[in-house]
Amino acid sequence: MSFPNYITLSRIIAAPILWYLIYSGNKQAFAWLLTYAFFTDLIDGVIARKMRRVSALGSKLDSWGDSITILSGLAGLLVFEWELLKQYGVIVSVVFALHLLQLLLSLWRYKKPSSFHTWTAKTAALGIGMFMLITLHFGFYEWLFYISIGLLIADALEETILIFMLPKWEHDVKGIYWVLRSE
């Protein structure tokens, strides 16, 4: 296993600790460990490309790490910012349903989760990560919430369309534009 994969693995290993911090009510430690997890998400792929160690395993680990980190962050927000998020429950539920639909379609079509890593997905991850971290560290900003929601919707829609465009499972697809361009 390569060094970048160990970075990704550290993000996956952080998840049980994040959940313990949620359970124990330690918002500050949770926020800082989540900051670490999001930072490793930013650097693992960059390091893999610089070291020429990009692999299918790394892509799969990154997808699992992304999902676990986002899920942990959302759980933390639900616990630590419940009253705030309750106001936006319908919007959050719709976005969650779109991503769940995309996952189910991928499992139906490919028999495994997609691992497209599109530019839209990367931008959405950055947006939701910034929203979570800023909310946990500094407080809620509604404009940032709506930007994050818009990015997450765009990501879910693009990945759903890609599932129907790509007959076989592929990892590291840049997006619809690049798939169309390569045809």
N, C-alpha and C positions, 0 to 999 in steps of 0.2 A: 504494500500500500504506500502511496506517495505522501509527501509532506502536505500538499494541499488537501488531500483526503483526511488527514489527521486533524487539520483545522476544521473541516466540515464535521467530522466526528465529534469534536469538542462541543460544537453547537448542539448536536443531538444529545450528548451526555449532559449538557446543561439543563435540558428539559425537566428531568425529575427534580432537580434542585429548584428550578423556577416554580414548579407545582408545590413543592414543600414551602417555599417562601410565600406563595399565595395562601396556602393553608394556615401558616403561622401568622399571617397578616403583616409581614415585613415588606411594606411597599417600597421603601428606599432600596433595600438590597435587591428586591425583585427588579426594580427599574434599572439598577446598574448592571445586573447580570443579563437582563434583556438587551441592554445597550451593547454589551460584549457579544451576545449572540448575533445581533444585527450587524455589528462591525465585521465579525468573521464571515457573514454572508456576503458582505461587500468585497472582502479581500481574497476569499478562497479561489474563486474563478480567475481573478486577475493573476494570482500567483501561479495557478495551474497553467494558464496560457504563457506566462513569462518563462516558466520552467519547461514548457512543452510537455506537460504531464496531464493534458486533458484526456479523460477516459469516460467510457460508459458507466463504470462504477462510480466515478466522481460525480457524474451527472445525476445518477440515481440517488447517491448519498445527499447531494445538494437539494434535490427535490424533497426528500424526506426531511432534511434539516429545515428547509423553508417551511414546509407544512407544520412541523412540530413547533417551530419558533413562532409562526403566526398564530397557531392555535393557543400556545402558551401565553402569548401577548394578549390575545383576545380574552382568554380566561382571566388574566390579571386585570384587564380593563373592566370586565364584568364585575369582578369582586371589588376592586378598589374605586371604581367610578360608576357604580351601579345606578345611582340616581340620575346621573348625567346621561348615560347610555339608554336608560329606560325611555327617555324622551324621543330617542331616534330609533326605537325598536323595529318599526316597520321597515325603514330603510336598511338597517343592518340585516334584517331577516331576508329581504329580497336579494341583497348581495350574497349572503350566505347560500341561499337557494340556487343562485346562478352558478356559484362555484361548485356546489354539490352536484348539480346537473352536469356540469363539465366533467367532473370526476366520474360520475356514473356512466356517461357516454364513452369516456376513455376506457373504463373497465369493460364495457360492453363490446367496444370495437377492437381494442388491443389486448384485452385480458390483463391489463396493468395500468397504473396511472400514467398520464402523459408526463413528459419531461422535456417540453418544447423549449423552455427558457427563452421565450421571445423577448424582444426589446420592450414590448408593452408590459409583459410580466415583470421584468426587471424594474421598470419605471413604477409600476403599481406597488411592488414590494418596497421600493425606496419610499414611496409616498405613504404607505400604511405604516412602515417602520418609523418614519419621521413623526407621523401623527401620534402613534403610540408613545414614543419616547418623549415628545414634547408635552403630551397630555400628562404622562406620569411624572415628569420632572418639573414642569412649569405651569400646567393647567390647560384647560380646553380652549381651542380656537375653532370656532364654527367653520370659518373659511377653509381651514386645513382639513377638517373633517369632510367637507363636500368635495374638495379636490381628491382626497384619498378614495372616496366612494366612486367618483367618476372614473378614476384610474382602475379601480378594481372591477367595475362593470365592463370597461373596455377590454381588460385582460380576459375576463370570463367569456365575453363574446368572441374575441379573436381565437382563443384556444378551442372553443366549441366549433367554430367554423373550420379551423385546422383539422380537427378530428374527422370532419366529413371530407376534407380535401386530400388528406394523406391516407392512402389505403393501408400502409404498414407503419408500425410504431417507429418514430425517429426521435432522437434527442438533439437538443441545441438547434432548433429551427428558429431563425431570426424573426420570422413573422410572415403574414400573408403575402406581403409585397415580394419578399425574397422567394417564396415558394412559387408564386406566379412568374417571376422573372426567370427562374431556373427551368421552367417548362418549355 
